[in-house]
Every structure is written in structure tokens, then in C-alpha cells.
Amino acid sequence: MRQTKREIGGLTDACKHLGTDEGTILTYDEERDLIRNGISIKIVPVWKWCLENSLQA
């Protein structure tokens, strides 16, 4: 696990502040899903995120 407590904690705090229950962390090459404090977190390589989002447009 390359994400630090700071990154995951910051994302969960931001999601709670914004009233959403899911968030995404972009990484160089790591991919997985996890749940922290009721927030669904998707960890995705940036190249994959770019491809997935460009296909939706």
C-alpha cells in the first residue's frame, strides 16, 4: 500500500465535507478498492483513469 494515511484521511475528510460517499485517488501504478469511515475509495493508475474518462466523452 503506497497511499499514506494523510492521502486517505484527506480524501475521506473531503468526501464528508462535500457530502459524497465515494472518492478516487490517482496513482502511478497501483489499483484497488477500499472502504474507510464509510467512504468508498477507488485507487486507480492515472493512465487507466484517463483512458476510461476519455471513452465516456
Residue frames as qw, qx, qy, qz and C-alpha x, y, z in Angstrom:
[[0.000, 0.890, 0.456, 0.000, 0.00, 0.00, 0.00],
 [0.486, 0.193, 0.021, 0.852, 1.65, 3.17, -1.19],
 [0.183, -0.737, -0.233, -0.607, -1.06, 5.60, -0.12],
 [0.228, 0.131, -0.617, 0.742, -0.34, 7.27, 3.16],
 [0.133, -0.577, -0.723, 0.355, -2.75, 7.85, 6.00],
 [0.015, -0.459, -0.037, 0.887, -2.57, 11.52, 5.03],
 [0.192, 0.071, -0.607, -0.768, -3.89, 10.91, 1.49],
 [0.296, -0.372, -0.863, -0.173, -6.65, 8.53, 2.52],
 [0.199, -0.546, -0.573, 0.578, -7.58, 10.66, 5.53],
 [0.034, 0.335, -0.117, -0.934, -7.64, 13.82, 3.43],
 [0.256, -0.103, -0.712, -0.645, -9.89, 12.20, 0.85],
 [0.293, -0.483, -0.822, 0.068, -12.34, 10.86, 3.44],
 [0.128, -0.513, -0.353, 0.772, -12.48, 14.28, 5.14],
 [0.124, 0.205, -0.354, -0.904, -13.12, 15.99, 1.80],
 [0.272, -0.255, -0.832, -0.410, -15.85, 13.49, 0.88],
 [0.241, -0.554, -0.711, 0.359, -17.61, 14.02, 4.20],
 [0.059, -0.451, -0.094, 0.886, -17.34, 17.81, 3.81],
 [0.227, 0.163, -0.503, -0.818, -18.79, 17.60, 0.27],
 [0.684, 0.098, 0.398, -0.603, -21.49, 15.11, 1.24],
 [0.746, 0.364, -0.467, -0.304, -20.40, 12.27, -1.02],
 [0.827, -0.378, 0.395, -0.129, -19.66, 8.67, -0.12],
 [0.899, 0.171, 0.245, 0.322, -17.06, 7.88, -2.80],
 [0.011, 0.917, -0.297, -0.266, -13.73, 9.23, -3.95],
 [0.903, 0.370, -0.021, 0.219, -10.76, 8.42, -6.18],
 [0.395, -0.760, 0.391, 0.337, -7.00, 8.52, -5.64],
 [0.755, 0.634, -0.166, 0.002, -4.86, 8.56, -8.79],
 [0.667, -0.559, 0.434, 0.233, -1.56, 6.68, -8.63],
 [0.119, 0.605, -0.665, -0.422, 1.31, 5.74, -10.88],
 [0.431, 0.195, -0.831, -0.294, 0.58, 2.01, -11.00],
 [0.078, 0.060, 0.897, -0.431, -1.49, 0.81, -8.03],
 [0.498, -0.185, -0.404, -0.745, -5.11, -0.31, -8.35],
 [0.256, -0.239, -0.904, 0.246, -7.55, -1.44, -5.69],
 [0.388, -0.604, -0.276, -0.639, -10.74, -0.53, -3.86],
 [0.351, -0.134, -0.739, 0.560, -11.21, 0.05, -0.16],
 [0.339, -0.764, -0.379, -0.398, -13.69, 1.50, 2.32],
 [0.396, -0.031, -0.487, 0.778, -12.63, 3.86, 5.10],
 [0.075, 0.282, 0.435, -0.852, -15.05, 5.55, 7.51],
 [0.469, 0.577, 0.596, -0.302, -17.99, 4.69, 5.25],
 [0.329, 0.773, -0.248, -0.483, -16.32, 6.22, 2.17],
 [0.899, 0.238, 0.327, 0.170, -15.72, 4.00, -0.88],
 [0.078, -0.812, 0.407, 0.410, -12.24, 4.78, -2.21],
 [0.888, 0.416, 0.153, 0.122, -11.11, 3.72, -5.67],
 [0.339, -0.695, 0.456, 0.441, -7.33, 3.71, -6.19],
 [0.779, 0.559, 0.280, 0.049, -6.60, 3.83, -9.93],
 [0.561, -0.150, 0.316, 0.750, -3.49, 4.27, -12.09],
 [0.154, 0.634, 0.025, -0.758, -3.67, 7.67, -13.78],
 [0.089, 0.223, -0.726, -0.644, -3.26, 6.16, -17.29],
 [0.034, -0.342, -0.934, -0.095, -6.30, 3.93, -16.74],
 [0.056, 0.662, 0.487, -0.567, -8.36, 6.79, -15.33],
 [0.110, 0.507, -0.302, -0.800, -7.51, 8.93, -18.39],
 [0.099, 0.014, -0.867, -0.488, -8.50, 6.16, -20.80],
 [0.020, -0.479, -0.865, 0.150, -11.76, 5.40, -19.03],
 [0.065, 0.700, 0.329, -0.630, -12.77, 9.06, -18.85],
 [0.089, 0.406, -0.462, -0.783, -11.80, 9.85, -22.45],
 [0.051, -0.159, -0.922, -0.350, -14.01, 7.00, -23.68],
 [0.023, 0.597, 0.719, -0.355, -17.02, 8.43, -21.81],
 [0.043, 0.533, -0.008, -0.845, -16.87, 11.79, -23.61]]
